Amino acid sequence: SLFPDQSWVDEMDFGSHARHWVVRDTATKAIVGAARLTRHDSLDDDYRDVKLWKEKGIELVPPVVDFGRLVVAQAFRRQGIARSLVHVRMAAVKLWKVDGVRAASCVCTASAANMTVLLE
């Protein structure tokens, strides 16, 4: 019901403030995993994650990078794809500059089970 048009795209998927990665099955070339980083130069925008941070009272110093969307097709889970996508995004955020400025804060919503990947 969240994606009635079968598309998981929002305004942060476009422009210079988002980075995307996909993983394809080598046999079929089908996308089996995807991940995104979004950058927020201000905490005054209307983006839903920024609203969530404010509602939760999380104090962040902008620019903020959000380790948001991370999905892996069910048939391809438990093969290290998500872990690889986390690592590649962590490396990318260290290098990502907009107008010469790196992020001052990073946020990630993760389950307790997935926190071990983030803390490696």
N, C-alpha and C positions, 0 to 999 in steps of 0.2 A: 504493500500500500504506500510505502514511502517513495517508490519510483515507478509510478504507473506507466510511464513511457519506456520502461526498461533501460533508462539511462541514468547514470549517477554522475551528473555534471552540475556544477553551480558556478556562480560568478567568479569564484577564486580559481577556476580552472583555466582562465584566460589571462593574458597579459604577463607582465614581467614579475609578478609577485607569487608565482607558483612554479614548482618544478615537479616533473612527473617521471616515473620509471615504470616499465612493464617487463614482465617475464613471459616468454613464449615457449610453448611446447616445441621441442626441436623436430618432432615428427610431423605435427599438424600445423604448426605456426600459430595455433590459437593462443590467445592471451590467457594465461593461467594465474597470473599475479600482477598486482599493480600497487603503487604507493605514490604518495604526494607529500610535498612540503608546501606550506603557505607562509608568506611573510607579511607581517602587519607592522607598518611604520608608525601607526598611531593606535591608541586604544579607544579612539572616538568613532570608529566605523561601526556599521550595522551588522557586521558578519556574525553569524550565530555563535561561533566559538569565542569571539571576543565578548559577546554578551554573557556566555556561560562563565568565563573567567571572572568577569565583574560580579555576577550574581554569587559566585562562590567566595568572593572576597580575596581572590588571588592577586597579589600585587606584583606586577611585572614591569620591567623597564623596557620600553620599545627601543629599537625594533625587536619584534617577537617573531620567532619561527615556530610554527606549529607542525609537529609530526602527526599529521592527521591521517587521512585515509590510507589503510593498508588492508588489502584483500588477497586471498589465495583461494582458488577453486578447490572445492572439497576433495576432489580426487587427487589433488597435488599437495595436500597438507602433510605435515610431519616429514618433509623432505629438505628442510632448511631454507626454503624460499623466503619466508617471512623474515627469518634471521638475516639473510643476505640483504634483503631490502632495508632492514633497519640499519645495518652496517654501512651500506652505500649512502643512505641519507645522512647518517651521522658524519661521514667524511665530507659530504657535499655541503652541509650547513657550515662547516668550519671554513670553507672557501668562498661561500656565496656572499658577494658584496653587491649592494645597490648603491650607486653613486659613491663608491669607495667605502661604504659602511657595512660592517658585519653585524649580525644580530647580537643584541645585548642579553636576550632571554630566549629560552626554548621551552616549549611545553609539549607534553605528550599524555594522552589519555590511554591508559593500558590496564589490562587486568592484572591481578597479582601474579598469575601464572606467567604472563609475558614480561614481567619486570626483570627477570633474570637476564633476558636478552639485552635490555636497555642498560643494565648495570655492568655488563662485561667490559 
